[in-house]
Amino acid sequence: MVNYILSIFFVFISLIDASAQKKQLDHYFPSAEKWERRCPSEFGIDSSALQTSINFAIKNESKMPRNQDSAQVLNFGKEPFSDAIGPFSTRGQETGIIIYKGYIIATWGDVEKVEQTHSVTKSFLSTTIGLAVDQGLIKSIQDPVYIYLPPIELYDNALARKADDLGKDFFIEPFNTTHNRKITWEHLLRQTSDFEGTLWGKPDWADRPGDNTSEWLTRKRNEPGSVWKYNDTRVNALALAATLLWHKSLPEVMRERIMQPIGASNTWHWAGYRNSWIVLDGNLIQSVSGGGHYGGGMFINALDMARFGLLTFHKGNWNGKQLISEKWIQYSTTPTSANHEYGFMNYFLNTEKKLLPSAPEDVFVHLGNGTNMIYVDRKNELIAVVRWIEGSAMDGFISKLLSAVKK
């Protein structure tokens, strides 16, 4: 009798799984060769109202210079050590793409133009950690980072050591300090590590420092996990740790495991800094950056950004194949205790509708300077990539977009 009940139970569970899989496959996934476009009216969407939202985005194009080198100076020029050490590009016009149920229903600007996406890069970076967890390279994200890392040999193009270098270490171990040994993978992913140190010539304290200059060099060290701070030096420390973990470049990891399987183009490029080269297993590898604060980061077109958004919309599943575990996406969209509006980098959450008052509370946004955003809305079956919009206009655009979509 017990065996009979168990067999009925497992049949029931399998039917639920099959139903969930069918629902997953009912959604359209674009091939690498073609992304189907549909007229909004086919879905009962108000085309006129949709155009109004697009016109609003175009009207509210960022006021920052299109040349991203110049924009960086205006954004961060007053910070110490703020000079660029990675590449920048000159962007085009305000651009966007709207995806409904997997189909393209609207575009504007040049969606194939490869442009800097700034801190949206962080979501690609955190994905490489999720893949490492899936592969068993990380046993637990609560583990200290330093126990996973080999000593780091920096690339020096000098043929021989100088006399002044006598006695100096050949390797660096940025996580092997009294404070930094407490830092876990999760602390770095949530931007609560309070990592201390200088990486690629950028001290942690120099990134978005406080107004009191007397405290810059003597700041209080916070216990990892207790305080949230958006800090690119610490993001770059995670990128370096991830590179050492994989023993290969992170763009290579992303290309093989994510971007090729989702049919992304071959035009995207993930850049680091001129001085962020290391020697690993006899290979010269560039440790890439997590954003464009000092240059570099992901250079990518809007269509490829939308594909990545579609992947996270489907909780890591692409047309029936689980590329990254659903559990990782759940972790990524779980609020950080020190900042309930932030998950893993760079998943910005709409907790209590603070980020986007017009949107459902369960949406999330991959967000970067510019403003660049990938809006992911499961309730309304929407993904919107919007590039170069004023940050203050994001909610106005979403409000108008949802007015067009809602029946």
ZINOR-V242739 format. One record per helix or strand. SS is the DSSP state (alpha for helix, beta for strand). FROM is the first residue (numbers start at 0). TO is the last residue. Records with the same first field share a line. If there is no record, write none. Layout:
SS=FROM-TO, FROM-TO
//
This chain:
alpha=1-25, 39-42, 46-58, 67-75, 117-133, 145-147, 162-164, 179-181, 184-188, 203-205, 212-214, 231-245, 249-258, 301-312, 325-331, 350-352, 390-404
beta=36-36, 60-60, 66-66, 85-85, 89-89, 94-99, 102-107, 114-115, 143-143, 151-153, 170-171, 183-183, 197-198, 201-202, 268-279, 282-287, 296-299, 316-317, 320-321, 335-335, 338-338, 341-341, 346-348, 363-367, 371-376, 381-386, 388-388
//
